[in-house]
């Protein structure tokens, strides 16, 4: 009886991360991500001074490598940190994590560590290869040094020998070899990995325990309770390494099953050996009398692996979810108020002690990987509730900002064009503004392509029927179009096509529909694949047939550049165009404005620039509104060129004076909004707000965008994830803000009011639609990962209704 009481007291006291609550709480995905980012931030801030926080064993157990020096940046310890940091960079909106990794790689010239054959010195290659797979980092993150090292190993006689004779090595090297095989499409690296992995498995795998011995010296060693010694972090290295590697194994490769089965066997053992406090003992089969203190590095790797396993269908959710939640909840209690993860066992080769106030970079790497996978898991199985504070006008729709009009009002109906980020369907939402109810959302084109560039442009014909025109993102030389008769905008005619004949492989994209009354022509402005420039076709029967293919604006900047143009109706006979002379990713571009009427281009003051008959407008011939950096130079961590712009909003005031809203890229974490307004005599350019961080790395110049009230452009709406007036990080997602902005106002005088707040999901790309006494503010709300992967609804507010 005394022995039972003793063990109960140990269980009660053993968890030194200050927890006494055994309730299994479902984590909140927002809180998971926030905590994971907090730990990552702490680690980056203290990286140069890591020795101060390094966990060291008690003096009697210290070896020569136990010191307070900073680990070499190419060391295995840091490689594990980089692996977790990269996992975090895939789910976090903050650019600092992937940029920090890129700086580390570039600083070290993308080299592996010094020992040619040692698995520990291969581990950093995983970070290089991960970064190389990012389309925008491919030319920066070099894989040649890793490939050259591995080629030399394969060709050498020593390379044929047994290399990975300790279980930790199965984290350090195999994922690098497998990923290199995937990237290069050379199975030589895969077969080498497989051969060496099986050698380690055959020696160190224990079939009875379904775990790995750390190395052969442990075959005959035993815990105090008589069980075999299986080191928690050692098996964590294996389990986490499998989670990193399996996604890179060919799906149809017969050898893949072995790795999946090994992963599942370890998971089954973890299921049986988790402690009541949610962690695993430093010696998995050891008793609480020996391992009273928790150990977080092994537990972090196990948490990462279990979350990954459920996310990828290898582990049963019903079986493992409680294990996962208990483990994560336990880990969170081991993070101090500054963001340091404690109780990480020092460097070693066997179960050992850990300390509340000390850590190690590899333990933090494991924690970051666990947090990232937990966030993915919760977003899949326990997502935050959709934001419902505002009206949902259309579900499952998104848009780019270079197709217009994307939404129109006619016959008391709000029609919204969208593109599903889940199915690739071209969709149209019909909302009855009078009754404030959704009529329906219909599909105009099923599974066209998952790409937000494919959104239709809409046009109301004189008979009040509606025309929709859409196209793929440069993949086809085809426009699609269809018509719905009024007042039933739910019934659409058969889809027709406009096909172009030219030699270039690129297709068309970006539809924009504008009617010029005095010409009695409907223009479809788009980007042609032939020139990669703005072009148009016209219709003299409101979209029934099309012709007059014309090159409209021509690029001036050398290289593979293209102007990006936005269009709006200045008056019945004039279209205004704001455009850039290049892509911010490639060039520190300028911003221009022209007006097009009667077949000619004009400045805002009416000065004629040229007739279109004389040839397409050269970008430099327009009226320059903003002078960019005019350079191709950018640092390795600025995916776009600093001081480059996107045009993103246009409107005219009561005097038909144009107002142009644009975003300015400073760096990945700092964008600004600006407005340039014509007062009838001169342009007024001023900064109006901080726009915050990029939407995603692949297009780091993308912001949440802005919009004008089309009837009163002094009323401005923006999307930002920082305080618009100060740039201070609010720690949240993009929210919508509004302000009244005069010609003489700038960021110092403007008072921004939050339209949305405390949102679970991003609110981006606002537009305002007005007609027939109605005025509606719309934006996209929901998860947004990139232009091909999003799950947004169109939300907003009815600002005005006719009396």
N, C-alpha and C positions, 0 to 999 in steps of 0.2 A: 504493500500500500504506500509506504514511504517513497519507493522508487517511482510509482505512478505520479505521486504528487510532485516529485522532483522534476519529472519530464514535463508535466503541465506547467510548472513555474518557468522552465527553460523556454518552452514555446511562447509563453506570455512575455518573457523578458528579452527574447533573442532578437527581435526585430528592432534594431537601433535606429531606424529611420522614422521613429516617433509615430507609429501607427498602432492602434488597438482595435480598429474597426475591420471586421472580417467580411463586411457586406461587399458583394461584388457589384461595383458601380459601373454603369456604362459610361465610358469617357465621352466627353464632348469634343467633336473634331476641331472646333475653333481653339479650345483650350490645349488640345494635344499639339497643334501646330505652333501655337504661341509659346508653349513651354519648350518645344524642340528648338525653335528659333532663339529663345533665350539662352539655352545651353550652347548653341552654335555661336551666338554673339559673344558670350563670355570666353569661349575657347579662342576665337579670332583675336579678341582684345588682349588676351594673356599669352598668345602663342609664343612670342619672343621670350617671355619670362616663364615658360612652362616648368622649368626646374623648381621654381618656388612652390609649385603645387603638386609636384610629383610624389606619388606614393612610394615610400621605401619600407622594406621589411624592418622588423625590429633588429637592432644592431647585431645580435648574435646570428641572424640569418642572412646578413647582407653579403653580396658578392661584389666583385670588382666593378660590375656594370651598374650597380645601384649607387647612383650619384644624382646631383641636382643640376647637371648640365642639360642644355637643350638637346633634344634628339636631333640628329641630322634630318634635314627635310626630306631626304630620300629613304629614310629608315622605315622598316616595316611598321613601327609604332605609329608613325605619321601616315603611312599608307592606309592603315585601317581608319584613321580619322578622315582621310580624304574620301574613302569609300562611303562613309556615312554622310559626309558633307555633300557629296554628289547626289545621294539619295534625297537629301533635304532640298537641294536646288531644283529637283524635279517637281516639287509640290509647293514650294514657297514662292510668293510674289516678289520677294526681295532679291535684287540682282547681286547683292554682295557675296553670296555663297559661291555661285559659279564663277564670278569674277575673281574671287580670292583664289580659287583653285587654278584658274587660268594663269594668274600671276605666279603662283608657285611653280607650275610647270614651265612657264617661259623663263623664269629666273634660273632654273636648273637645266635649261636647254633640252628638256624632255628626255633626260638620260635616266637609265636605271641606276641603282646603287652599285657599289664597286665590285662586289664578288660575282663572278661570272655565273657560277652554277647554283648559288645559294638561293633557295626559294624566297627567303626574307627580302632579298635585294631585287626581286622581280615584282614585288607587290605593288609598288608605286605605278607600274605600267598600267594597272587597271584604271587608274584615274586618267591617264593620258588617253587611253582608248575610249573611255566614256566621253571625254570632251571631244575627241575626234569625231564621234558619231553625231554631234550637234552640227547641223548643216552650216551654221554661221561660224563655227570654230574649226571646221575641217582643215582650213588652210593654216591655222595657227597651232593647233595641238598636233605635234609631230609624232608619228608612230614608227618612223624609220629606225631610231635607236633601239627600240624594243624589238622590232623585227630583225635587225641585224644581230642583236644578242642571241635571240632564239634560233636564228639560222645557224649561228656558230655553234650553239649547243648541239643542235641536231646533227651537224656534220662531224662533231668531235667524237672520239672514242669514249672519253669520259662521260659524255652526255648520254651514252647508252647504258651507263651503270645506274643502279638504284639511287635516286636523288632525294626523295622526300620521305625520310625515315623517321619523322616525328609528325604528329597529327596536325599541329599548327600550320604546317606547310601546305595543307590542303585548302587553306584560305588564301595563302600568300601567292601561290603560283598558278594552280589550275584555272581559276577564272580568267587570268590574263591570257593563257594559252588558248582557251576556248573562244574568248572574244576576238583575239587576233585571227583565229581561223574564220570566224564569222565575217569580219571586216574584209579580209583579203580573199575570202572564198577559197582558201587553200587548206584542205583537210589534213595536210601534213602536221600542222600544229595540233589539230584535234586528236589525231592518232597518237602523237607523242604524249599529250596530256593523258589520254586514256590508258596508255601503257604504264606510265609512271604512277597514276592514281591507283590502278589495280595492284601494283606492287605494294604500295602503302596499305591498301585495304587488306590484302592477303596477310600482311604481317601484323597489323595493329587492330584489326576489327575483332571484337569479341561477340560471337554469335549468341551467346547466352544472355549477356547484358544488353545487346544491341547498342553498343557504344564503342568508341575508340580508346585504346590505351594511348597515353601521351607518347610513349616510345617503348621499346622492348624492355627497358630496365624496370618497368612497372608490372611485368607479367606475374611476378611472385609477391608483390607487395600487397598489403592489406590495410584497410581502415581499422580503427579500434574495435568496430563492431564485427569484424571478420569479413566484411565485404571487400570486393576488389576496388582498387582505387581508379576512379575515372574522373579526371580533372574537368571541372565545369567549363572553364574558359577554353580548354583544349577541344572539347566537344563543341563548344560554341563556335570556335574557329571553323570546324568542319561544317556544322549546320549552317552557319552564316555563309560560308564559302559556297555551299551547294545552292543556296538561295540566290547568290550572285551569279553563279555559273549556269544553272539549268536553263534560264531564258535564252542563253546564247547557243545552246546545243541544237543542232538541226532536229526539227520535229519528226522527221521520218528516219532518223538515224537509229539503228537497232540498239546501239549502246546507250541511248538516252534512258531507257527503262531502268538500268542498273542504278543510275544516279537518283532517279525519282524514288525508287524502292528504298535505297539507303536513307534518303531524306525522311521518308515516311516511317522507317523503322526507328530512327533516332527520335522522331516526334512521339512515337508510341511510348518510348521509355520516358521521355520528358513528361508525358501525361501522367505517368505513374509516380514520378519522383518529385513533383512540385511540392514545396513546403506549404504549410498553412498560411505563411505570410506572403505567398505569391512568388517567392524567389526560388532558386535552386542553390543548394549548398555548394561551396567551393569544391568539395568532393561529392559528386552527385549521389553516391550511395552511402556517404558517411552520415553519422548521427548528429543530432542537434547538440549533443554534449561536447562534440569536437568543434563543430562549425556554428557557434552561437551567433556570430555576426553575419549579417547579409553580405553578399558579394555581387556587385552590379555588372561587371563586364560579361561574365557568362550569362547571367539572366538577360542582359540586353541583347546579346546575340540570339538567345533562344526566343525572346519576344519578337525580334525582327523576323526570324525564320518562320515562326508560327503564323504571324500576320501575313507574311508573303505566301506561305503555303495555302492558307485559306483563300487569299486573294486570287491565287492562280489555280485553284481547284484541286490541289494535291491533298489538302486536309479537309476533313468534314467540319463545317461551321458549327453544327450543333454539338459536336464533341469537344472542339477546341476553343470555342469562344470564351467560355468561363475561365479557362486556363490563361488565355491571352489577356483578358481584362484584369485578372488578379495580378498577373506579372506587370502589366503596365502601371496599374495603380500603385504597386509596390515601388516601382522605379521612380515615380513622380515624387514620392516622399523622400527620396534620397538626393534631390536637387535642392541646393540651398538658395537663399533669397537672391544671391548674386548670379545664379545660373550655373554653378559648378556642380557636377555630378560627383557625389562622394561614394565611399565604400568600393572603390575599384582596387582589386588586388594588384600589388606591384608586379613588375616583370618577374617571371619565374617559369618553372616547368612542372609545377605540381600544385595541388590545392594549398592555399595559405591564408594569411590574415589580410584584413582590409581595414581602412580607417575612415572615419566620418568626414574628416576635413582635408582629405587628400584624394587625388584623382590621377588618371593617366589618359593620354590622348587616344589610345586605342579603345578604352572604355567609353569615352565620349563619342568616338566614331560609331561604336556599336549602338549607343543610345540614339544617335541621330538617325541611323538606319531604322531602328525600331520605331521612332516617332514618325518617320516618313511613311513607313508601311502601315502603321496604325491609322494615320490620317487617311490613307487610301482605303483602308478597310472600312473605317467608319463612314466615309463618304459613299461607299458602295452599299453597306448594310444598315447603317444607322445615320443617314444624312441629316443635316440640319433641316428644319422645316423651311419650305419655300417662303420667301417674304410675301406677305399678304396684306401689308398696310395699304397698298394701292391697287387700283383696278388692274386685272390681267385682261388685256384686250386680245391677246393671241398667245397660245401655247406653242412651244417648240418652234421658235423662229429666231433667226438672227440676220444681221446685215453688215456689209461693208459700208463705207461712206462715199463711194464713188459711183453710186447709181441713184438717180433721182427722176421723178418723185418716187420715193419708196412707200409713201402713204398718201392717200387722198381722201377728201370728204366730198360726197355727192349724194343727193336724195336722202339726207339724214343718216347716211351710212359712212362709217369709217372703214376704208379698205387698206389693209396692211400687207405688203409683200415681204416675204421672209424665206429663209433657206434653213432647213433643219440641219443642225450639226450632228444629229444622230443617224439619220437615214439618208441625207442628201436630197430629200424631197424639196421641190419648189412649192412653196405653200402660200396661200392667200387667206388672211383672216378678214371676216366681215362682221363688223360690230354695229349694232343699231344704237346710234347716239340718242335718239329720242326716248327709247325705252331703257337705255343703258344696259343692254343685254347682248351677249354674243349670238349672232345668227349661226355661224359655223366657221370652221377652218377647213378649207378644201385643198387638195393637192392638184397643182397644175401640171407637174412633171414628176413622176415617181422615180426616185433614186437617180437623179441626174448626176450629182457629184457632191460629196461633202466638202463644201467650200463656200465661205460667206461672200465671195465675189460674184456668185451666181444669182443674186437676188434680182427679181424683175423690176423694171421701171414701169410706171402706170401713167395712163393718159385718158382723160375723159373726152370722148368725141362729142361733136355738136348734138347728136341724138341722145346723149347721156349714157350711151354704152361705154364700156371701159376696155381699153386695150392694155395688154401686158406683154412686154418683150423681155426675154432673158437669154443668157448664153453661158457656156462654161467659162472657166478661168483660163482662157488662152489655149484650150486643148482641142477646139474644133473651129473651123471656119464657118460657123453656123449660128444664126440668131433663131430663136424660137419665138413664136407669138400667137396669141389667141385673144378672143373678144368675148365679153359677157354683156348681154343686153340689159338695159334698165327695166324695171327696178330690181330684177332678180340677179344679183351678182354672184349667186351660188352656182349658176349654170353657165358653163363655158363651152364655146364652140371647139371644133377640132383644131388641134395645134398645127400651125403652118411653120415653114422654115424659110429662111433667107440664106442662101449659100453663096460664098465668095470663092472666086477662082484667082489664086495668085500662087507664086512658087514657094514662098517661105513656109516653113513647117508650123510656125506659131499661129494660133487661132485668135479669135476676137474675145473681148471682155469689156465690162463696164458699160451698161446701157443707160442712156439718158434721153428722155423724150421731151421735146419742147416745140411748140407750134408758133410760127411767125405769121401773123394775121395778114399783113400786106402782101406776103408772098403766097399765102394759102398753102403752106407747106409744113408738114410735120417732120422735124429733124430727129434722127436717132444718132446722137453723138456717142462714140465708143472708141476703144483702143483697137487698132487694127494690128493683126499679127504680121502683116506685110512690112510695115515700117516701124512697128512698136510705138506708134505715135497716135495722138488723137485724130480721128477721122469721123466722117459721117455718111449716112445714107438718108434719103428723103422720101417722103410719100406725099402725093398730091390728092390722096383719097383717104386720109386719116388712118393710114396703117393697113389698108387692104393689100396694097402692093408697094414695092420698094425699088428704088434705083438711085442713080446719081452718086455712086461711091466716090468720095472725095477725101484727099489728104488735107487735114485741117491745120494742125500745128506741127512743126518740125523741130527736132532737137538740135541744139547748138553745141552741147558739151561733148567732147570727144569720148570715145568708148561706147560701151553698150548701155546707153542712157535712154530714158524716156520721160517726157513731160507727164505730170499727173495733173489732170484738169477736172475742175468742178464747174458746174453750170447752174445758172438760175435765170428766171424770167425778170428782166429789168422792167420791161413794159410789153405790150402786145406785139411789138415789132422788133424787139431787141433781146438778145441773150447775152448775159454777162459771163465771163469766164475768168476764174482765177486758177493759176497753174504754177507748178514748179518746173525747173529746168533739169531736174535729175531726181534720183531716188536717194533719200537720206542715208541709206545703208552704204552708198557708194560715193556720194559727193555732198559737200557742204553747200546745198543748193540755194537758189534765190527764189523769190516769190513775185509773180507778175499778175497784171490784170489787163484785160481788153474787153471791149464790147463788140458784138458782131450783129450787123444789120445791113440789109440791102446788099448782101454779097461782099461786104468790106469790114475791115477791122478799125476800131476807133479807141482813143483814149477816153477817160472819164469826162474830160472837159469838151468832148466832141471833136477833137482834132483827129483827122483821118490818118491812119497809119499806112494802109495799103488795101488794094482790092484782092480778094481771094483768087481772082483770075490770074494775078501776077505770081501766084504760087502760095504754098502753105506759109503761114506766119512762122517765122523763125522765133524761137523762144525769147531771144534777146531783143526783139522788136517790140515786145509788149511794154507796158508801163511797170517799171520795177518798184515793188512795194517794200520788199525786205531784201537786204544784202546779206547773204550767207557767208560762210567762211571761204567758199570757192576753192576748196582743197579736197584732195582724195585722202588726205592723211587722217588717220585715227589710231588710237592706242589699241593694244590687244584686248582691252576690256571695255572699249566702247564700240559696240557692234555697229553703230551708226557714226557718221561723221559729225562732230560737235558743231553747233550753230547751223543746223539744217532744219528745214521747215516742212510741215504738211499743211495744205489748205484744208479747212474742215467745216466752214460755215459761211453762208452768204445771205444777204438780205438787202433790201432798199428801204429807205425811210419815206416819209410823206412827200419829199421833194425828188424822189427817185434817185437819191444819192446812194451809191453802193457802200456797204460795210462788209469787210472781209475778216473772218476769224481764222486764226491759224495757231498751230502748236509749234513749239520750238524745242529741239533736242539739245540739251546741255550735256548730260551723260545719262547712263542707264537709270539712275535713281532721281534725276532732276529734269523735269520737263516744265515748260511754261506755256501759258496761253497769252496770246496777244490779239489785239484788234487794230486794224487799220481802216479808217473811215474817211470818206470824201465829203467835204462840206460845201461843195459847189465851186471851190477855188483851189483847195489844197488837201493833201492827205494828212491824217493824224494817226500816227502809229504809237501804240503804248502797250506796256505789259499790264495784264489785268489779273492774273492769278498763277499760283503754283499748280501744276497739273499732276505732280507726284511721280510715281515709278512707272516703268514700262508695263505693258500688259503681259508680254512674254519675251523671252530672250531672242527668239528667232527674228523678231521684228522689234528691236529695242527702241525704235522711235515712235511706236504706237502708244497713244494715250487713250483715256476714256472719252475724249472729244468734247465738243461744245456745240451750242445751237443758239440761233436768234429767234425771237418772236418775229415771224414774217411780216406782221403788221406794225411792229414797233421794235426795231432792232436795238433800241436802248435797253430792252429787256433781254438778258443773256442767261443761258443755262450752261453749266459745265459739269463734267464728271471728274472727280479727283479723289485720290486716296490719302491726301494730306490736307492740312489746313490751307485753304486757298490763299489766305492773306499772308501767312508766315512760312509755309512750307514745312511746318512741324509735323512729324509723323504721328498720326492718330492711332496707329496700331490696328487699323481695320481695313475694310475693303473700299472700293470706289463708291462714293455717294454722289447724289445730284445736289447741286447748289444753284441758287438764283441770285441775281443782282440787277439793279438799274445802273447803267453806265452811260455817262455823258461824254461828249467829245473831249472834255478836259479832265476826265477822271483817269486815274491809273491805279495800280495796285495799292498805293498808299492812301487812297481816298475811298476805294470801293468797299462796301460792306456786304459780305456774302451771307446769305441765309440758307441753312440746310433744308432741302426739300425731303430728302430721305436721311435716315440715321439708324444706327445700330443694326444695319442690314446683315443678314447671314451670307449674302452673295453680292457679287459685283453689280453695280448699276452703271452702265456705260452707253455710249453712243446715242445721246439724246437727240431728238428732232421735235420740232413744233409744227403742227399742221393746222391750217385755218381755212375755212370756207363756209359760206352760207350762214354766218353768225356763230358757227362752232369754232372752238379752238382747243386743241388737245396737245398736251405734252406727253411724248412717248420716250421710253428708253428700254434697253435690254437688261434683264435681271436673271442671273443664274451663273453656274460654273462656266468659266471661259478660259480654255487652255491655249488654244491657238485658232487660226482661221479655219481649220478642218475639224476641230474638236471642241465643241461647246454644247451647252444644254440650256439655252436661255428662253425665257418667255418675254413677250412684249408687254411691259407694264406702263402705267402712267396716270395722268390726271386730266379730267375734262375741265379745262380752265374757264371756258365760256360756252354758254348755250343761248340760242336766240330766244327772245322773250315771247 
